[in-house]
């Protein structure tokens, strides 16, 4: 029996997550929220670190940041501000702190969205574009409220964007 575990590849391990899941918290809603949170938080951490690595490489190569495309120069605002501390330890602490914050934001968004879509499906008895729109809007509000400087307009814009993206994904899921 132990030889079966020794012969499993990493790909086999990753495939088994889809079948059993990471957690068993006793209720499908809690399991879904926790799994979505963990998966999205990991993606958020990778995204934050890779963004910082990209801008560090661009700066060290001596590329003029005014030549960057507008979508990348806007992302430069989200860099880790304290990364260039007096020591490597302070830089590492800043990177861990900001990566953790961004991971938490991604995980929060995924957990809220996943929990809401599941809860609305159970409450209404169907999964349709209306559930997606409501879950997307509430998730958009949550994402806006976790940003540093949010305004009323930004909260409304994120709610509308979240609802639109979620509804479009729901409507297009049967096509592709």
N, C-alpha and C positions, 0 to 999 in steps of 0.2 A: 504494500500500500504506500509506503514512503517513497518507493521508486517512482510512483505516479507523480508525486509532488516535485520530485527532483527533475523530471523530464519536461515539466511545463515551461513554456517560454514566456517571455514578458507579454507577448501578444495574446497568449492564452489567458494570462492573468487579467489583462485589460478587458478582454471579451467577457470574462466571468462577471465583471462589474455590472454589465447591462442586464444580466440575468438575476443576480441576487441583490445587488446594491451594496452600498457602503454601510448603511445603518439599518438597525431594526429598533426603532424607538416605540414600537407598540401600536402605531397608528399610521395608515398610509399617508395622511396629510403631513405629519411630522417627518416621516421618512423622505417624502418628496422635497419638503423645504430644506432639510438638512443636506440632502444630496446635491440639490441645485446650488445651495450656498457654497458648499465645499468645492464643487467643480468650477463655478464661476469665480470664486476667490482665487483659485489657482491660475485661471486665465488672466485675471486682473493683475496678479503679481508678475506674471510673465510679461504682460503688456507694459507694465510700469518700468520694469528693469530693462526690457529691450528698447523702450523709448529713450531711457537715459543713456544706454550704451550707444545708441545711434548718435545722439547729440554730442556725447563725449568724443566719439570717433570723428565726427564732422569738425568739432572745435580743434582737436589735436591735429587734424590734417590741414588746418589753416584755411578751410573753406569759409568764404564770406557769408554770414547768415542772411544778408540782404538779398542774396541770389537764390535763397530757398523758395520753393513754391509756397503760395499762401496757406495751403492746408498744413504744411509742416512748420511754418513760422508761427502759426496759431498754437500748435502743439507745444512749442517751446515755452509757452507760459506755464505749462503744467510740469515743468521740470522740478527736480528736488532742489529747493533753494539753498539748503545748508550742506550740499554734497561736498563742496570744496571747503571743508573745515580746516582748522589748524593742523589736524593730524588725520591719519587714515582711520583711526578709531572713531573720531567724530563724523567723518564722512560715511563710514559704515553704519553708524547709529542713525544718521539722517536718512540713509537709503532704506534701512529696515523700517524706520518709522513711516516714511512716506509710501513705501511699498505695502505695508500693512494697512494703511489708511485706504489706499486705492483698492486693495484686495477686499477690504470690508465693504466698500461701496459697491463693487461688482457683485459680491456675494449677497448683500442686502437686496439689490435689485433682482437678482435671480430668485432668491428665496421668496420675496414678496410676490413676484409674478407667478412663480410656480404654485405657491400656496393659494393665491387668489384664483387662478384658473381651475385648480382642483376643487377648491371650495365652492366656486360658482357652478361648476359642473355637477357636483353632488347636490347643491341646493336647488338648482333649476332642473336637473334631470337631463340636461343636454349640454353638449359642447358646441357652441356656435360663435359667430363673429361678435355677438353682443358680450359674451363672457370675455373674449379677447380684448375688446375695446375697453371695457371697464378695468380689467386687470392691467392693461397697458397704460391707461391714464393714471391709475393709482401708483403704479410703479414709476412712471415719469415724474410724478409729484415727489415721490420719495427720493429719487435720484437728484432732483433739483434742490431739495431741502438739505442734502448732504454736501452740496458744493459750498465753497468758501464764501463767496459773495453772491447771494441769490436775491432776486427781486420778484415782485408779483408777476411781472411779465415773463420772466424766465420760468417760473413755476407753471404758469398757464401754457407756455410754449412747450415745455417738456411733457406736460399732460397730454396735449394734443398730439405731439410727435409720438409718444409712447402708444397712445390709442391707435394712431394711424398705422404705425409699423406692425403692431400686434394684430390688428384687423387684417391688414394686407397679407401678413404671413399666414393667418388662419384661412383666408379665402384662397390663397395660392397653393396651400399645402396639398390640395387634391389634384391640382393641375400638374405639378412637377413630381 
